[in-house]
Amino acid sequence: MKRVKNNEAIEVLGVTFNGVKEMIAYARKRMPKEGVYVGEDSQSYPCFDSSDSVGEDRCYTNLVFGKSQKEIEEKLDLLNQIQWYSNYNKLNAALYPMAYWEGDSFHDVLLTEEEDLDK
């Protein structure tokens, strides 16, 4: 597994994204960047009262990548079957390449690597 600062350039399938927020933007637009599609599975941070939810926009985010929208849909279907244990982290080497971001500016992005497939 690889750890990258969330605002640094992140290369996936030969395409460079300018941080995790750009990855999320492409996932939400459902458009590829230079032939690479991004799929998003996220969950909002918990809010405990109405004042908590007023300015809360952070999410725990799992991202999958592929060369077609069909591949993304298949990976998202598999991702929805994965049980998570902490902070909605579903990081799974079988869905390589995949990323997880805990949603705050001080959190790094975790990325599966090809060698994780052998474990």
Stockholm file with secondary structure:
# STOCKHOLM 1.0

chainA/1-119         MKRVKNNEAIEVLGVTFNGVKEMIAYARKRMPKEGVYVGEDSQSYPCFDSSDSVGEDRCYTNLVFGKSQKEIEEKLDLLNQIQWYSNYNKLNAALYPMAYWEGDSFHDVLLTEEEDLDK
#=GR chainA/1-119 SS CEEEETTSEEEETTEEEESHHHHHHHHHHTCCBTTBEEEEEEEECCCCSHHHHHSCCCEEEEEEEESSHHHHHHHHHHHTTSCCCSTTCCCCGGGCSEEEECSSTTCEEEECCGGGGGC
#=GC SS_cons         CEEEETTSEEEETTEEEESHHHHHHHHHHTCCBTTBEEEEEEEECCCCSHHHHHSCCCEEEEEEEESSHHHHHHHHHHHTTSCCCSTTCCCCGGGCSEEEECSSTTCEEEECCGGGGGC
//
